């Protein structure tokens, strides 16, 4: 019977390992998806900032073009001063020149403001691109590790299931039936150790007589409290 008990313990070990591996296999794709979504969000944020930077650059080009056009108009107006014939025309031209100068001055102020904003934003985007590059390396490294682990778990699970099947085939049907009934009753594990009259399954004391019998008996015994299959485990070293 001790050999059969050892087989039950080994079977339980294989099945618990298979359950842990299966749970991890379900968890890993979720973790990989979270990792990918997080990296995509960072990429989108950086792309948004780069688009904003390009928008600022476009506005600067537009302002530069406006300023150039205004300066050209101002130059032509000033040249026309030499062709005026009357004082009225001259005063009108001076007013026009004043208007162009005021408008050009305003555009120059806007260009300076844009240049300052561009300088700050370009520095910020450069820093974010550096952060993205670092995150990309970490993302790819973590993804590779998770993929490697997932592939490894498939082999481990197959080995556990194969070993568990082999052990099952070595256990008598009536003992196996009892083991499955206890396990499927929702108790988590079917076989537990007992030490100093305490069951490791329910953490309750068993009768002293049963404890003594457990240490020397070759029969398959169960805990009177939780009905799990129990065995004595010597923990004195």
Secondary structure, DSSP 4 states (H G I P E B T S, - for coil): -HHHHHHHHHHHHHHHHHHHHHHHHHHHHHHHHHHHHHHHHHHHHHHHHHHHHHHHHHHHHHHHHHHHHHHHHHHHHHHHGGG--SHHHHHHHHHHHHHHHHHHHHHHHHHHHHHHHHHHHHHHHHHHHHHHHHHHHHHHHHHHHHHHHHHHHHHHHHHHHHHHHHHHHTS-HHHHHHHHHHIIIIIS-SEEEEETTEETTT--B--HHHHHHHHH--S-EE-TTT--EEEE-----
